[in-house]
Amino acid sequence: MQEQVVSPPQRISQAADERWMKQALDLARRSIGLASPNPVVGCVLVKDDRVVGEGFHEYDRKDHAEIVALKQAGENARGATAYVTLEPCAHTGRTGPCANALIQAEVGRVVVATGDPNPLVNGQGSERIRNAGIPVDVGICQNEARELNDGFARHIRTGMPFVTLKAGVSLDGRIAPAPGKHAADRVAAPVMLTGEESRSDVQRLRHASDAIITGINTALNDNPQLTDRSGLPRRRPLLRVILDSALRLRLDSKLVRTAQDDLLVFCTTPKYERQKALEALGVRIEVVHGWLGASRVSMSQVLTRLGQLGIANALIEGGSQVNAVALGQNLVDKLVLYYAPIFLGSTAVPLLGSLEEWKWPVTRTTVQQFGRDVRIESYLRDPWA
């Protein structure tokens, strides 16, 4: 059932609805890192133009945002307007239906930013509340609310994670100096194309992700940690995923030295002794079939497996070959490119390796400036469509 977008009643202005919904969205952002694999949701209860209850969802605390807000409001919930960033659920999972809770609390009106992305559920929560005689309006700040839950929408509909490909790029489309040029120096101190502001935003991307993916060449050449250094709380560690067909990952690498059941290596030709050595150091190893009969790890199989592990948001921070495979096989949902004001020259590493031609419709492009860099974000696939 597809939810209808309904205009708010004349007695409440659009501006007022947007004001309170934006406050609910701010609460929902506090769910990031704490709610996955559930959606991030915020709720504000407003009565006589003041907040009487508010809340956001944290997976470990079980209560959905609406329940947190209702408990805070108590008797003041009666007659209040509930602003919810995602349609209240109408089914019983780890908790009871939030639609029922709002009805029992006798709220006066419910404003929903966006319907449930699950096509088997969409509209049922709103319909149940309407059938109880409570007005429901849907669509206020819809785009902002959906962007917060792109991963949930993609995962609940397909079982696959929402994939963002991120890269720092020079003005001539390069992501690293020429191979072999000062290689030892790059391992000790990787070249930073982008400025501090962009790197801080990358940490925000990592914090919003459940897994980060890179290839073995990047792991060997840059010796990265691939950790979430945003300083923000998260309920489960960022899963670091390495595509390493022949298990070449160094035992003394930063990745292995910091492994705490958060490093997963996919290979195609496991070497018994090497596998045992890595596993003894806390590295998880999984074997997948090669791509098209070759020894290269199949990224589509990796993403399928990550979806099975409850990964809703995956961030690719790879080299040119990983980028080319991901884009060439149409596995990427969103591009985030940070362009730095620098030229690296024709011998430097390109953004894309073997991909000769790529044509894919790009939508919803946004451009922001971060210090001296320019950030370009574009959707390649709408997970809500």
LINCORQUI-V927258 format. One line per field, one symbol per residue. phi: phi as a letter, one per 30 degrees, with the letter a starting at -180 (. if undefined). burial: + if it has 16 or more other ideal C-beta (glycine too) atoms within 10 Angstrom, else -. A space follows every 50 residues. Layout:
BEGIN
phi->???
burial->???
END
This chain:
BEGIN
phi->.ddddcdddddbdeddddeddddddddedddeicceddddbbbbcbbhib dcaaabdbedciededdedddddiddddidcccbdbeedcbccdbddded dddddiddabccdaddddddcejdddddddddicdbcbjdhdddddedbe dddddddbicddccccacbddciccadeeidhddddddbedcdcdddddd ddddddddccbbcbcddddddchdchcdcdiddbdbdddccccbechced dcdddddcdbibbcccbcbdceddddddddcjcccbcbdddhiddddddd dddddddddidcbbccbccdddddddddchcccbcbccccdaccjddddd ecddddbbbadcbhdbbbcbidcccccbdcbcdcd
burial->--+--+-+---+----++-++++++-++-++++++++++++++++++--- +++++++++---++++++++-++--++--+++++++++++------++++ +++-+-+-+++++++++---+++++++++----+++++++++-+++++++ ++++++---+++++++++++---++++--------+----+-+++--++- ++--+++++++++++++++-++++-+++-+---+---++++++++-+-+- --++++--+--+++++++-+---++--+----+-+--+--+-----+++- +++-+++---++++++++++++++++++--++++++++++---+---+++ +++-+--------------+--+++-+++++-++-
END
